[in-house]
Amino acid sequence: MDIRDGNLGAYHTYEEAMEEIERVAAEHPDIARIETIGYSTYGRPIKAIKISKDVDVEDPDKPEVLYMGQTHAREVISAEVSLGVIDRLVDGYGTDDYVTGLVDSRQIWVVPVVNPDGAVQVAKEVTETGDSSWRGNCRDNNGSGTVDSGDGVDLNRNFGRGWGGSGSSGSPGSQTYRGPAPFSEPETAAIKDLVDKHDFVTSVSFHSYSGLILYPTAYTNDPAEDHDLLKSIAENMRDRQPHEKYVAQKCTDLYVASGISDDWLYEDKGVMAFTFEIYKGGSGWWNTFKRFNPPEEDIQYHVDNNVGAALYAAEIADDPSQALTERAERDAKGGPFDRSVSTYEDFAEYIGHETEGYDVPA
């Protein structure tokens, strides 16, 4: 794609993503509404969209689910998958029984762009130079009054659980600078405020790249108390990926990282929290943006590969323990579904329900 034409080509800029969710809410007012959950360092709104039948009603009997995208600014594909979740839910409502059931029985919140300032900075740099490696927010660490290479906090090192430990840096200007204190950044504080106001059961945070589905914990090599359940949920998500299967693994199997959202959500708030590392990465080491984000003609492929898998988090939100039973049943059948089976009917029977959006290759 031509990424020097004043925008991000087929990728949504921050402004375009906000326009998209506003459009969705305007066109589907019975099941979608926008809430500004906070403001970035530079005052840009951090917007969430809630999707649920009778959307203005806070129903304690409906399990709540959280999806987040573009916490790391350069990982623009993560916002696209977040928007894909929204599109699948609103477009399928009333026509797809599986989607309709989720919207009727769940309260689903999506924050497509957690990091507005970083997203704007990436779009600016890509437009000007064809590349961007900007990862954090735009905190003015060095007091220069401008956004420069010494600035920014890695928002996924700024959450409370394990903050300050291994896999984060106390040095401003580092790619993994954790900030001066837990939740010091308005972006992470906004997510904390949203989570504190709700009773989320499951969550998925979209990142790139690696082709992984990660589960807690990240700040310690010790297994989580619910390790088997978390592993089963991640593996069941993997089995729902129609194009290419990611590796489901504990975060520390990748590397130790302290202060991440999943660990705080899981250990402090009791949420079954997962990270999708979308895309297996571009080969051009010299262009960070292209390494983290697939070519624009492949965006839909990666959206389709991950949306259905991520919706499993909403599917099991009434009782996450059901994932253990499903895992055991699939293992008894000999492992993941054989993708050489070419019919949707066979796949639907295997996963236990009819649904759209699964591409079963011949």
MARLOFI-397678 format. One line per 2 residues: their letters; for each residue x, y, z of C-alpha. Coordinates in pm, 1 decimal, always signed. Layout:
# residues N
a = X:Y:Z ~ ...
END
This chain:
# residues 362
md = +0.0:+0.0:+0.0 ~ +100.5:+360.6:-44.7
ir = +152.4:+467.5:+314.9 ~ +276.1:+815.7:+226.8
dg = -52.8:+946.4:+90.0 ~ -154.7:+1139.0:+398.9
nl = -318.6:+849.3:+582.6 ~ -274.3:+479.0:+655.4
ga = -428.8:+349.6:+336.8 ~ -675.9:+71.4:+417.6
yh = -583.7:+88.4:+785.8 ~ -795.9:+310.1:+1008.8
ty = -635.3:+613.7:+1164.1 ~ -751.6:+702.3:+1514.3
ee = -995.2:+957.2:+1374.0 ~ -1134.4:+709.1:+1122.3
am = -1176.8:+439.9:+1387.5 ~ -1373.9:+680.4:+1607.2
ee = -1590.6:+778.4:+1311.3 ~ -1655.2:+410.7:+1242.8
ie = -1779.9:+329.0:+1590.8 ~ -1991.2:+645.2:+1597.9
rv = -2148.6:+530.7:+1271.1 ~ -2219.4:+186.9:+1416.1
aa = -2385.0:+334.0:+1724.4 ~ -2596.6:+570.6:+1514.2
eh = -2712.4:+291.3:+1283.7 ~ -2776.6:+35.7:+1560.4
pd = -2900.2:+238.8:+1859.6 ~ -3088.1:-54.7:+2014.4
ia = -2773.9:-266.1:+2052.7 ~ -2479.4:-23.3:+2044.7
ri = -2380.7:+290.2:+2229.9 ~ -2059.7:+490.3:+2276.0
et = -1906.5:+587.1:+2607.5 ~ -1600.7:+807.3:+2652.8
ig = -1408.5:+630.2:+2928.3 ~ -1126.0:+882.8:+2958.1
ys = -889.7:+1112.5:+2773.6 ~ -534.1:+1067.8:+2652.5
ty = -233.4:+1272.5:+2758.4 ~ -317.3:+1523.1:+2482.7
gr = -689.0:+1523.3:+2553.9 ~ -811.0:+1286.6:+2284.8
pi = -1118.3:+1082.3:+2382.6 ~ -1069.9:+715.3:+2464.7
ka = -1396.8:+568.6:+2344.2 ~ -1558.4:+235.5:+2415.9
ik = -1859.2:+86.9:+2240.8 ~ -2099.1:-133.8:+2431.2
is = -2291.0:-394.0:+2230.0 ~ -2586.7:-570.0:+2388.6
kd = -2960.9:-605.5:+2350.4 ~ -3128.9:-321.4:+2542.6
vd = -2790.9:-154.8:+2542.1 ~ -2882.4:+124.9:+2783.6
ve = -2970.5:-125.5:+3056.2 ~ -2696.0:-248.8:+3288.8
dp = -2817.7:-603.8:+3343.8 ~ -2634.8:-791.9:+3623.0
dk = -2761.3:-1121.0:+3481.2 ~ -2570.8:-1069.7:+3154.4
pe = -2199.4:-1158.4:+3171.6 ~ -1964.1:-880.0:+3064.7
vl = -1677.6:-916.2:+2819.0 ~ -1398.6:-673.0:+2726.5
ym = -1199.3:-637.1:+2402.8 ~ -911.0:-390.3:+2357.8
gq = -700.2:-284.5:+2060.1 ~ -400.3:-64.0:+1979.0
th = -251.9:-43.4:+2325.5 ~ +82.3:-37.2:+2146.2
ar = +63.4:+238.5:+1888.8 ~ +247.4:+73.9:+1599.0
ev = +27.8:-238.6:+1615.0 ~ -242.8:-94.7:+1393.1
is = -376.3:-436.3:+1287.5 ~ -495.4:-477.5:+1647.6
ae = -742.6:-191.7:+1601.3 ~ -864.0:-351.3:+1277.8
vs = -944.6:-678.0:+1455.3 ~ -1122.4:-484.4:+1731.6
lg = -1333.4:-311.9:+1468.4 ~ -1390.3:-653.7:+1312.1
vi = -1538.3:-778.8:+1639.4 ~ -1778.0:-484.3:+1637.5
dr = -1875.9:-539.1:+1274.8 ~ -1936.5:-911.1:+1326.6
lv = -2166.5:-844.5:+1620.9 ~ -2376.7:-568.4:+1467.0
dg = -2386.9:-709.6:+1113.4 ~ -2477.8:-1057.2:+1233.7
yg = -2742.3:-949.8:+1480.3 ~ -3081.1:-1077.8:+1371.8
td = -2939.9:-1288.2:+1087.6 ~ -2677.0:-1513.2:+1251.4
dy = -2818.1:-1718.4:+1539.1 ~ -2482.1:-1750.1:+1711.1
vt = -2410.9:-1376.0:+1703.1 ~ -2768.1:-1287.6:+1795.8
gl = -2743.6:-1516.2:+2097.5 ~ -2425.6:-1344.4:+2213.8
vd = -2565.5:-993.9:+2176.8 ~ -2890.6:-1091.5:+2348.9
sr = -2720.1:-1258.2:+2646.0 ~ -2392.5:-1069.1:+2696.4
qi = -2271.9:-713.5:+2759.0 ~ -1975.1:-670.6:+2528.6
wv = -1740.7:-372.1:+2550.4 ~ -1482.1:-289.7:+2285.4
vp = -1211.2:-22.9:+2315.4 ~ -1067.6:-21.9:+1961.6
vv = -790.9:+231.6:+2033.0 ~ -658.1:+235.5:+2389.3
np = -372.4:+466.7:+2287.3 ~ -508.1:+760.9:+2081.2
dg = -198.1:+982.2:+2097.2 ~ +30.3:+698.3:+1997.9
av = -202.3:+606.9:+1711.7 ~ -192.3:+964.7:+1583.1
qv = +186.7:+971.6:+1614.2 ~ +218.4:+651.5:+1411.6
ak = -7.5:+785.4:+1135.6 ~ +200.1:+1105.2:+1125.1
ev = +531.8:+920.3:+1101.9 ~ +410.2:+668.9:+844.7
te = +268.5:+947.7:+631.0 ~ +594.5:+1141.0:+646.5
tg = +850.7:+860.6:+623.1 ~ +675.4:+534.2:+535.8
ds = +762.9:+381.1:+872.0 ~ +700.0:+410.8:+1244.8
sw = +827.1:+220.2:+1546.6 ~ +630.8:+427.1:+1801.0
rg = +506.4:+193.1:+2074.5 ~ +400.5:+392.0:+2380.0
nc = +176.7:+684.7:+2453.7 ~ +307.7:+1041.3:+2417.0
rd = +402.5:+1139.8:+2772.0 ~ +660.2:+1420.0:+2754.7
nn = +928.2:+1237.3:+2952.8 ~ +1208.0:+1482.2:+2880.8
gs = +1006.0:+1802.2:+2915.6 ~ +1094.1:+1923.1:+2566.5
gt = +739.2:+2032.4:+2489.2 ~ +734.2:+1823.6:+2171.3
vd = +685.1:+1454.3:+2099.6 ~ +1028.4:+1309.5:+2033.4
sg = +1226.9:+988.9:+2066.6 ~ +1272.9:+1029.7:+2442.1
dg = +900.6:+1032.2:+2510.7 ~ +626.6:+780.2:+2576.9
vd = +529.4:+514.7:+2828.5 ~ +471.2:+153.1:+2733.3
ln = +108.9:+125.0:+2842.7 ~ +134.6:-253.0:+2865.0
rn = +395.6:-216.3:+3138.6 ~ +192.5:+40.8:+3334.9
fg = -75.2:-180.3:+3491.4 ~ -64.6:-259.3:+3860.8
rg = +11.5:-629.7:+3890.8 ~ +386.7:-693.4:+3894.7
wg = +457.4:-331.2:+3803.7 ~ +828.9:-245.5:+3815.6
gs = +954.1:-600.7:+3771.6 ~ +1146.7:-783.4:+3504.5
gs = +1063.7:-720.7:+3142.6 ~ +1003.6:-350.3:+3195.9
sg = +1237.2:-52.9:+3214.8 ~ +1265.7:+238.8:+3453.7
sp = +1449.6:+444.3:+3192.0 ~ +1247.6:+709.2:+3005.8
gs = +1299.4:+664.4:+2635.9 ~ +1312.0:+286.1:+2658.0
qt = +1060.6:+95.7:+2445.0 ~ +942.8:-74.6:+2764.6
yr = +948.1:+228.5:+2996.0 ~ +688.9:+150.8:+3261.9
gp = +615.4:+508.0:+3371.5 ~ +666.2:+663.7:+3713.7
ap = +396.1:+461.1:+3891.5 ~ +126.1:+201.1:+3825.7
fs = -164.0:+353.5:+3631.0 ~ +25.8:+681.9:+3603.4
ep = -95.1:+723.7:+3245.9 ~ -443.8:+851.4:+3163.2
et = -491.5:+570.4:+2912.1 ~ -433.8:+287.8:+3160.8
aa = -626.9:+481.0:+3425.0 ~ -922.3:+492.8:+3184.1
ik = -913.3:+114.5:+3138.8 ~ -887.9:+70.0:+3516.5
dl = -1188.8:+294.6:+3568.8 ~ -1391.5:+101.4:+3310.8
vd = -1299.8:-233.3:+3464.5 ~ -1369.0:-110.0:+3818.3
kh = -1720.6:-8.3:+3713.3 ~ -1803.7:-343.5:+3557.3
df = -1785.1:-713.1:+3630.5 ~ -1595.6:-850.0:+3333.8
vt = -1565.2:-1225.9:+3316.9 ~ -1336.9:-1258.8:+3014.0
sv = -1121.7:-1025.0:+2808.0 ~ -908.0:-1024.7:+2495.2
sf = -640.1:-766.7:+2420.4 ~ -523.6:-754.8:+2059.6
hs = -156.1:-694.6:+1981.3 ~ +90.1:-781.4:+1706.2
ys = +293.9:-970.9:+1606.8 ~ +396.7:-1339.3:+1660.2
gl = +97.4:-1560.2:+1587.8 ~ +30.7:-1640.3:+1952.9
il = -258.8:-1662.0:+2198.1 ~ -114.1:-1577.0:+2538.2
yp = -253.8:-1630.7:+2886.6 ~ -135.1:-1524.5:+3236.0
ta = +97.7:-1492.1:+3398.1 ~ +367.8:-1273.6:+3243.4
yt = +549.0:-1124.7:+3543.0 ~ +636.5:-1460.5:+3701.2
nd = +725.4:-1803.6:+3574.7 ~ +496.8:-1955.9:+3836.7
pa = +179.3:-2101.3:+3685.7 ~ -146.0:-1917.0:+3741.6
ed = -393.0:-2067.4:+3987.0 ~ -625.5:-2139.1:+3692.9
hd = -348.5:-2248.2:+3459.3 ~ -533.6:-2549.4:+3315.8
ll = -848.4:-2347.3:+3253.1 ~ -661.0:-2057.2:+3094.5
ks = -467.5:-2299.9:+2874.7 ~ -787.9:-2476.5:+2768.2
ia = -961.0:-2150.8:+2677.4 ~ -659.7:-2039.2:+2474.5
en = -642.7:-2372.5:+2292.6 ~ -1014.4:-2364.1:+2219.0
mr = -970.8:-2015.2:+2074.5 ~ -687.5:-2146.1:+1859.5
dr = -908.8:-2426.5:+1729.4 ~ -1156.3:-2165.0:+1605.9
qp = -900.9:-1991.9:+1384.8 ~ -1000.4:-2080.9:+1028.8
he = -693.4:-1976.6:+828.5 ~ -385.4:-2038.6:+1040.4
ky = -348.0:-2172.8:+1391.5 ~ -157.4:-1967.6:+1646.1
va = +42.5:-2116.8:+1931.2 ~ -144.8:-2107.0:+2263.6
qk = +102.0:-2055.0:+2547.5 ~ +167.6:-1895.0:+2883.3
ct = +303.3:-1540.5:+2854.2 ~ +641.0:-1627.9:+3005.0
dl = +695.6:-1890.4:+2735.6 ~ +747.0:-1584.5:+2515.0
yv = +925.3:-1363.1:+2768.3 ~ +879.1:-1217.5:+3115.8
as = +691.0:-885.9:+3117.3 ~ +573.2:-696.7:+3423.9
gi = +282.1:-458.3:+3454.8 ~ +74.7:-596.0:+3167.6
sd = -302.0:-569.1:+3142.2 ~ -369.8:-943.8:+3141.9
dw = -196.4:-1006.6:+3474.9 ~ -378.4:-717.1:+3642.9
ly = -711.9:-822.1:+3497.3 ~ -662.6:-1183.5:+3599.4
ed = -499.5:-1157.8:+3942.4 ~ -654.8:-835.2:+4071.0
kg = -996.0:-839.7:+3904.2 ~ -1064.7:-1210.0:+3848.8
vm = -1099.2:-1180.9:+3469.8 ~ -997.9:-1465.0:+3238.7
af = -767.6:-1243.8:+3028.6 ~ -591.3:-1323.2:+2701.6
tf = -370.7:-1154.3:+2443.0 ~ -382.5:-1229.1:+2071.9
ei = -50.7:-1154.5:+1899.4 ~ -190.9:-1111.6:+1548.7
yk = +11.6:-1182.7:+1235.2 ~ +335.1:-1377.6:+1225.8
gg = +535.2:-1074.8:+1120.0 ~ +673.5:-924.7:+804.4
sg = +1018.3:-1014.2:+677.4 ~ +1140.6:-657.8:+628.2
ww = +1335.9:-588.1:+946.8 ~ +1420.3:-239.8:+811.6
nt = +1054.6:-124.2:+824.7 ~ +896.7:-167.3:+1166.3
fk = +547.7:-70.9:+1057.1 ~ +543.4:-337.6:+787.3
rf = +692.8:-594.1:+1025.2 ~ +409.1:-544.1:+1273.3
np = +124.6:-497.2:+1025.0 ~ +33.9:-709.3:+723.4
pe = -6.8:-557.6:+375.8 ~ -342.8:-389.0:+332.9
ed = -468.0:-660.7:+97.3 ~ -425.7:-910.6:+384.1
iq = -607.9:-712.3:+654.5 ~ -939.1:-893.4:+607.9
yh = -764.9:-1230.8:+616.4 ~ -625.1:-1156.6:+961.7
vd = -950.4:-1004.9:+1084.5 ~ -1138.4:-1315.2:+975.0
nn = -878.0:-1542.4:+1130.6 ~ -916.2:-1383.7:+1473.9
vg = -1267.1:-1245.7:+1522.4 ~ -1446.1:-1579.1:+1554.9
aa = -1173.6:-1710.9:+1783.5 ~ -1194.8:-1402.5:+2004.2
ly = -1572.8:-1427.7:+2027.5 ~ -1521.0:-1753.8:+2215.5
aa = -1441.1:-1531.5:+2514.3 ~ -1797.4:-1401.2:+2496.4
ei = -1940.2:-1746.5:+2428.2 ~ -1806.7:-1894.0:+2754.4
ad = -1858.0:-1585.4:+2971.9 ~ -2157.6:-1744.4:+3142.8
dp = -1929.5:-2022.2:+3273.4 ~ -1562.7:-2026.1:+3166.8
sq = -1511.0:-2371.1:+3319.5 ~ -1699.2:-2523.7:+3026.1
al = -1377.1:-2478.5:+2828.2 ~ -1224.1:-2766.5:+3024.4
te = -1498.8:-3002.0:+2913.9 ~ -1468.4:-2891.8:+2553.6
ra = -1091.1:-2935.9:+2562.6 ~ -1126.8:-3287.4:+2704.0
er = -1384.6:-3381.4:+2441.9 ~ -1166.2:-3255.2:+2160.3
da = -859.2:-3431.3:+2297.0 ~ -1061.7:-3751.2:+2311.2
kg = -1142.8:-3705.2:+1944.0 ~ -774.9:-3689.4:+1865.8
gp = -698.5:-3318.0:+1880.3 ~ -803.9:-3010.4:+1685.8
fd = -1056.7:-3025.9:+1407.8 ~ -917.3:-3165.6:+1083.8
rs = -925.1:-2871.1:+845.2 ~ -911.8:-3107.9:+549.8
vs = -1280.4:-3170.7:+614.1 ~ -1431.4:-2940.2:+358.3
ty = -1789.7:-2881.1:+467.2 ~ -1928.2:-2615.3:+696.5
ed = -2178.7:-2871.4:+823.5 ~ -1904.1:-3097.5:+954.7
fa = -1726.5:-2805.6:+1117.5 ~ -2047.7:-2673.5:+1274.4
ey = -2119.0:-3018.4:+1416.0 ~ -1766.0:-3036.1:+1552.7
ig = -1778.3:-2702.6:+1734.9 ~ -2132.3:-2764.5:+1852.8
he = -2324.2:-2480.2:+1689.6 ~ -2406.7:-2321.7:+1357.8
te = -2217.6:-2002.6:+1285.2 ~ -2101.5:-1784.3:+1000.5
gy = -1752.0:-1661.6:+935.9 ~ -1553.1:-1984.7:+948.2
dv = -1361.6:-2054.3:+629.6 ~ -1310.1:-2429.2:+611.7
pa = -1074.3:-2496.7:+321.8 ~ -1136.4:-2776.2:+76.6
END
